Amino acid sequence: MAAYTSGLGGQLTIDLGALARNWRALDKVSPGALTAAVVKADAYGTGLAEAARAFANAGAQFFFTATVDEALALRAAVPAAHIFVLDGLYPGAASLYVRQNLMPVLSSVAMVEEWLDKCIERNEAFPAVLHFDTGMNRLGLRIEEANAVIERMEPLGYQPQMIMSHLACADYPTHEKNRTQLALFESLRQKFPDIPASLANSAGLMNGRDYHFQMVRPGVALYGGRAVIGRPNPMAPVVNLHAPVLQVKPARTGETVGYGASYTLTRDSRLAVLGIGYGDGLFRSLSGSSARQGGVAHINGRTCPIIGRVSMDLTVVDVTDLGDNLPKPGEGAEILGQNIGVDDQADACGTIGYEILTTTLRGRYSRSYIGAEKPA
């Protein structure tokens, strides 16, 4: 069923040109490696089909999804894409992967066995990636399983398309675990001579060429998010989210705001009630109480604090300091954009930019795209 919208509520604008510029910028940082684009979780909330086409137009050929369903949507949007499925091979689904030309990221001996069985059945070496766990303890073959996998593949003459692993602490460049994982990965590569390798996510890509190998896999940085803690974010902002002002009203000193009366006014105030809440993915932890500062909105050239609890559909902002420059009902308040970055809101509610993108962008908004480029 089609989604219906009057265009009178929240407004979400996604800059496809910024997505393309971010991909090209990261591609320049890793000139010796192929630069893929990670488009899982609906391209971090920006829209998988639209974002993938923007990356493809910029020059991207390789894409990573998490799930098979994402991969199928990507295949429909960018038919020529080379698609890797990070969740691996779902049991009994090998024929679907082959039919759709999808490359599973194999993370267990059982996955390897099932994929090789399909290759034997069809007498064709279908491409796949071997994923080794070098310290995350999530998906991935253990290092000590490498020899068994090699012994299974060698008699068949099968070679993986690539080997890969994933960094646990790349967002902290000086963390000792980065070098430990790099050393383990280097030792693993000796068992797979001449096979391409991939280790770096967005942060790993920015941490130096030692981590680049033959392919880098940027994700959050493509979407304007901060990849490395403690450094200025060099990426172009991609999303702009504005919530409508529904009402501006006076309130007196001593009155409380919102559920639970958690915020008590200490001055006569002007309050703007915005048409956005946790029902739209705005985090409830952005609530401001008398004991704790919350998140912010940007209105008429000034950053204004959220006060009281964020509720399902409504959020209250203190606009007293705007003086006579108060917003009118129907005007927009910036929640994300040029003045309030994805990571600014993340910091305010104690989470990360990834979660802001993949949660807040799901709300009840009119969605539009700007800046689309022609294919490279």
C-alpha positions as CSV (number, residue, x, y, z in Angstrom):
1,M,0.0,0.0,0.0
2,A,1.3,3.5,-0.9
3,A,2.2,5.8,1.9
4,Y,0.0,8.9,2.1
5,T,1.1,12.3,3.4
6,S,-0.3,15.8,3.3
7,G,3.1,17.3,3.4
8,L,2.0,19.4,6.4
9,G,3.8,17.5,9.2
10,G,7.5,16.8,9.7
11,Q,9.8,17.4,6.7
12,L,12.8,15.1,6.1
13,T,15.1,16.1,3.3
14,I,18.0,13.8,2.2
15,D,20.8,15.3,0.1
16,L,21.8,12.7,-2.5
17,G,24.6,15.0,-3.7
18,A,26.1,15.0,-0.2
19,L,26.0,11.1,-0.2
20,A,27.9,11.1,-3.5
21,R,30.4,13.7,-2.3
22,N,31.0,11.6,0.9
23,W,31.6,8.5,-1.1
24,R,34.1,10.2,-3.4
25,A,35.9,11.8,-0.5
26,L,36.4,8.4,1.2
27,D,37.4,6.9,-2.1
28,K,40.2,9.4,-2.3
29,V,41.4,8.6,1.2
30,S,41.9,4.9,0.2
31,P,43.2,5.2,-3.4
32,G,44.8,1.8,-3.3
33,A,41.6,0.0,-2.4
34,L,38.2,-0.5,-3.8
35,T,35.6,1.6,-2.0
36,A,32.3,-0.2,-1.3
37,A,29.2,1.3,0.2
38,V,27.3,-0.2,3.1
39,V,23.6,0.3,2.6
40,K,22.2,-1.9,5.4
41,A,19.3,-0.7,7.6
42,D,17.6,1.1,4.7
43,A,20.9,2.9,3.9
44,Y,21.1,4.1,7.5
45,G,17.6,5.4,7.3
46,T,18.1,7.5,4.2
47,G,16.3,5.1,1.8
48,L,18.1,2.1,0.3
49,A,17.1,2.5,-3.3
50,E,17.8,6.2,-3.5
51,A,21.1,6.1,-1.6
52,A,22.4,3.1,-3.6
53,R,21.7,4.8,-6.9
54,A,23.4,8.0,-5.6
55,F,26.5,5.9,-4.7
56,A,26.4,4.0,-8.0
57,N,26.2,7.3,-9.9
58,A,29.2,8.5,-8.1
59,G,31.2,5.4,-9.1
60,A,30.5,2.7,-6.4
61,Q,30.2,-0.8,-7.7
62,F,30.4,-2.9,-4.5
63,F,27.7,-2.8,-1.8
64,F,27.1,-4.5,1.5
65,T,23.7,-5.3,3.0
66,A,22.9,-7.0,6.2
67,T,20.0,-9.2,5.1
68,V,18.9,-11.0,2.0
69,D,15.8,-8.9,1.7
70,E,17.9,-5.8,1.7
71,A,20.1,-7.4,-1.0
72,L,17.0,-8.1,-3.2
73,A,15.8,-4.5,-2.9
74,L,19.3,-3.3,-3.8
75,R,19.4,-5.7,-6.8
76,A,16.1,-4.1,-8.1
77,A,17.5,-0.6,-7.6
78,V,21.0,-1.1,-9.0
79,P,20.9,-4.2,-11.2
80,A,24.6,-4.1,-11.9
81,A,25.7,-3.9,-8.3
82,H,28.1,-6.5,-6.8
83,I,26.3,-7.3,-3.5
84,F,27.7,-8.9,-0.4
85,V,25.3,-10.1,2.3
86,L,26.9,-9.6,5.8
87,D,24.5,-11.9,7.7
88,G,25.8,-14.7,5.6
89,L,24.1,-17.7,4.1
90,Y,20.6,-18.4,5.4
91,P,20.1,-22.2,5.7
92,G,18.4,-23.6,2.6
93,A,18.7,-20.3,0.7
94,A,21.7,-21.0,-1.5
95,S,19.7,-21.2,-4.7
96,L,18.2,-17.8,-4.1
97,Y,21.7,-16.3,-3.6
98,V,22.9,-17.9,-6.8
99,R,19.8,-16.9,-8.8
100,Q,20.1,-13.2,-7.6
101,N,23.9,-13.2,-8.0
102,L,24.4,-12.4,-4.3
103,M,27.7,-13.1,-2.4
104,P,27.2,-14.4,1.1
105,V,29.7,-13.5,3.8
106,L,30.3,-17.0,5.2
107,S,30.9,-16.9,8.9
108,S,30.7,-20.5,10.0
109,V,31.9,-23.9,8.8
110,A,28.3,-24.9,8.2
111,M,27.8,-22.0,5.9
112,V,31.0,-22.9,4.0
113,E,29.8,-26.5,3.7
114,E,26.4,-25.5,2.3
115,W,27.8,-23.1,-0.2
116,L,30.4,-25.5,-1.4
117,D,27.6,-28.2,-1.8
118,K,25.7,-25.7,-4.0
119,C,28.9,-25.1,-6.1
120,I,29.4,-28.9,-6.5
121,E,25.7,-29.4,-7.4
122,R,25.9,-26.7,-10.1
123,N,29.5,-27.4,-11.1
124,E,30.3,-23.7,-10.7
125,A,32.5,-21.7,-8.3
126,F,30.0,-19.2,-7.1
127,P,31.7,-16.2,-5.3
128,A,31.6,-15.8,-1.6
129,V,33.5,-14.1,1.2
130,L,35.1,-15.8,4.3
131,H,34.5,-13.8,7.4
132,F,36.9,-14.4,10.3
133,D,36.5,-13.2,13.8
134,T,39.6,-11.4,15.0
135,G,38.2,-10.2,18.3
136,M,34.6,-9.0,18.0
137,N,33.0,-12.3,19.1
138,R,30.1,-11.7,16.8
139,L,29.7,-13.5,13.4
140,G,32.8,-15.0,12.0
141,L,34.9,-18.1,11.7
142,R,37.4,-18.5,14.4
143,I,41.1,-18.2,13.3
144,E,41.8,-21.8,14.3
145,E,39.1,-22.9,11.8
146,A,41.0,-21.5,8.9
147,N,43.0,-24.7,8.2
148,A,39.8,-26.8,8.2
149,V,38.2,-24.5,5.7
150,I,41.2,-24.5,3.5
151,E,41.4,-28.3,3.5
152,R,37.7,-28.4,2.5
153,M,38.1,-25.9,-0.4
154,E,41.5,-27.0,-1.8
155,P,40.4,-30.4,-3.3
156,L,37.6,-28.5,-5.1
157,G,39.9,-25.8,-6.4
158,Y,37.6,-23.3,-4.8
159,Q,39.0,-19.9,-3.8
160,P,36.9,-17.3,-1.9
161,Q,36.3,-13.9,-3.5
162,M,37.7,-12.2,-0.4
163,I,38.5,-12.7,3.2
164,M,37.4,-10.1,5.8
165,S,37.1,-9.2,9.4
166,H,35.7,-6.4,11.4
167,L,37.3,-3.9,13.8
168,A,35.9,-3.6,17.3
169,C,37.4,-0.3,18.4
170,A,38.3,1.6,15.2
171,D,36.4,4.6,16.4
172,Y,39.1,5.0,19.1
173,P,42.3,5.0,16.9
174,T,44.8,4.5,19.7
175,H,43.0,1.6,21.2
176,E,45.4,-1.4,21.5
177,K,42.8,-3.8,20.1
178,N,43.1,-2.2,16.7
179,R,46.7,-3.3,16.4
180,T,46.0,-6.7,17.8
181,Q,43.2,-7.3,15.3
182,L,45.4,-6.0,12.5
183,A,48.2,-8.4,13.4
184,L,45.8,-11.4,13.6
185,F,44.3,-10.4,10.2
186,E,47.8,-10.2,8.7
187,S,48.7,-13.6,10.0
188,L,45.4,-15.0,8.6
189,R,46.2,-13.5,5.2
190,Q,49.3,-15.6,4.9
191,K,47.0,-18.6,4.8
192,F,45.1,-17.1,1.8
193,P,47.9,-15.7,-0.5
194,D,46.7,-13.7,-3.4
195,I,43.1,-13.5,-2.0
196,P,41.8,-9.9,-1.7
197,A,41.2,-8.8,1.9
198,S,38.9,-6.3,3.7
199,L,39.1,-5.0,7.3
200,A,38.2,-1.3,7.4
201,N,34.9,0.2,8.2
202,S,34.4,4.0,8.2
203,A,36.7,4.5,11.2
204,G,39.2,2.0,10.1
205,L,39.4,3.7,6.7
206,M,40.3,7.0,8.4
207,N,42.9,5.3,10.7
208,G,45.5,4.8,8.0
209,R,46.4,2.7,5.0
210,D,47.6,-0.2,7.1
211,Y,43.9,-1.1,7.5
212,H,42.8,-0.5,3.9
213,F,43.9,-3.8,2.1
214,Q,42.0,-4.3,-1.2
215,M,38.6,-3.1,-0.2
216,V,37.2,-0.7,2.4
217,R,33.6,-0.8,3.7
218,P,32.5,2.7,4.8
219,G,29.1,3.0,6.4
220,V,28.1,5.7,8.8
221,A,30.6,8.3,7.3
222,L,28.8,8.1,4.0
223,Y,25.7,9.4,5.7
224,G,27.4,12.3,7.5
225,G,27.9,10.6,10.8
226,R,31.0,10.8,13.0
227,A,33.2,7.8,12.6
228,V,36.2,8.6,14.8
229,I,35.8,9.8,18.4
230,G,37.7,12.9,19.4
231,R,38.3,14.2,15.9
232,P,36.4,16.8,13.8
233,N,33.9,15.1,11.5
234,P,35.0,15.8,7.9
235,M,31.9,14.4,6.2
236,A,29.1,16.5,4.6
237,P,25.8,16.4,6.4
238,V,23.2,14.4,4.5
239,V,19.9,14.7,6.4
240,N,17.7,17.7,7.3
241,L,14.7,17.1,9.6
242,H,12.3,19.8,10.5
243,A,9.3,19.4,12.8
244,P,6.3,21.8,12.6
245,V,5.5,24.3,15.2
246,L,1.9,23.6,16.3
247,Q,1.5,26.3,18.9
248,V,3.4,29.0,20.8
249,K,2.1,29.8,24.2
250,P,3.0,31.7,27.4
251,A,3.7,30.0,30.7
252,R,4.5,31.4,34.1
253,T,7.2,30.9,36.6
254,G,6.6,27.8,38.8
255,E,4.4,26.0,36.3
256,T,5.5,22.6,35.1
257,V,5.9,21.2,31.6
258,G,4.9,17.8,30.2
259,Y,4.3,14.4,31.7
260,G,5.5,13.8,35.2
261,A,6.0,17.5,35.9
262,S,9.7,16.9,35.6
263,Y,10.5,20.5,34.4
264,T,9.6,23.5,36.5
265,L,9.8,26.9,34.9
266,T,12.1,29.4,36.7
267,R,10.9,32.4,34.7
268,D,7.9,33.6,32.7
269,S,8.4,31.8,29.4
270,R,7.3,31.3,25.8
271,L,6.9,27.7,24.8
272,A,6.8,26.2,21.3
273,V,5.0,22.9,20.9
274,L,6.4,20.8,18.1
275,G,4.7,18.1,16.2
276,I,7.2,15.4,16.7
277,G,7.8,12.8,19.5
278,Y,9.0,9.3,20.2
279,G,6.3,8.0,17.9
280,D,8.5,9.5,15.2
281,G,11.7,8.1,16.5
282,L,12.7,11.2,18.5
283,F,14.5,9.8,21.5
284,R,12.7,10.2,24.8
285,S,16.1,10.6,26.4
286,L,16.2,14.1,24.7
287,S,13.8,15.2,27.4
288,G,14.9,18.1,29.6
289,S,14.1,18.1,33.3
290,S,14.9,20.6,36.0
291,A,17.8,18.3,37.0
292,R,19.1,17.5,33.5
293,Q,19.6,19.3,30.3
294,G,18.0,17.6,27.3
295,G,18.3,18.0,23.5
296,V,17.7,21.0,21.4
297,A,15.9,22.4,18.3
298,H,17.1,25.2,16.1
299,I,14.4,27.9,15.5
300,N,14.7,31.3,13.8
301,G,18.5,31.3,14.0
302,R,18.9,30.2,17.6
303,T,19.3,26.9,19.4
304,C,16.5,26.4,21.9
305,P,16.3,23.7,24.6
306,I,13.8,20.9,24.8
307,I,12.1,21.1,28.1
308,G,9.8,18.5,29.8
309,R,9.4,15.0,28.6
310,V,9.3,14.1,24.9
311,S,5.9,12.4,24.4
312,M,4.6,10.3,21.6
313,D,3.6,13.0,19.3
314,L,4.7,16.3,20.9
315,T,7.8,18.0,22.1
316,V,8.1,21.3,23.9
317,V,10.9,23.8,23.3
318,D,11.7,27.0,25.3
319,V,11.7,29.8,22.8
320,T,11.7,32.7,25.4
321,D,15.2,33.9,24.3
322,L,14.0,34.5,20.8
323,G,12.3,37.6,22.1
324,D,10.0,39.1,19.4
325,N,11.4,36.6,16.8
326,L,9.0,33.9,17.8
327,P,8.0,31.2,15.3
328,K,4.5,31.0,13.9
329,P,2.4,27.9,13.8
330,G,3.3,25.9,10.6
331,E,6.9,27.0,10.6
332,G,9.6,24.4,11.0
333,A,12.0,23.7,13.8
334,E,15.3,22.1,12.8
335,I,15.8,18.7,14.6
336,L,18.7,17.6,12.4
337,G,20.6,19.6,9.8
338,Q,23.2,22.3,9.3
339,N,22.9,23.6,12.8
340,I,22.3,20.3,14.7
341,G,24.3,17.4,13.5
342,V,23.3,13.7,13.8
343,D,26.0,13.3,16.5
344,D,25.0,16.4,18.4
345,Q,21.6,14.8,19.0
346,A,23.3,11.5,19.7
347,D,25.5,13.1,22.4
348,A,22.5,14.8,24.0
349,C,20.7,11.5,24.5
350,G,23.6,9.3,25.3
351,T,23.7,7.2,22.1
352,I,25.5,7.2,18.8
353,G,24.8,8.7,15.4
354,Y,24.1,5.3,13.9
355,E,21.1,4.9,16.1
356,I,19.8,8.5,15.4
357,L,20.0,7.8,11.7
358,T,18.4,4.4,11.7
359,T,15.7,5.2,14.3
360,T,14.8,8.9,14.1
361,L,14.5,8.9,10.3
362,R,11.7,6.4,10.4
363,G,9.2,8.9,11.6
364,R,5.9,10.3,10.2
365,Y,7.5,12.7,7.8
366,S,7.2,13.9,4.3
367,R,10.4,12.6,2.7
368,S,12.1,14.4,-0.2
369,Y,15.4,14.0,-2.0
370,I,17.6,16.7,-3.4
371,G,20.9,17.0,-5.2
372,A,20.7,13.8,-7.4
373,E,23.6,13.6,-9.8
374,K,23.8,12.0,-13.2
375,P,25.8,8.7,-13.5
376,A,29.5,9.1,-13.6
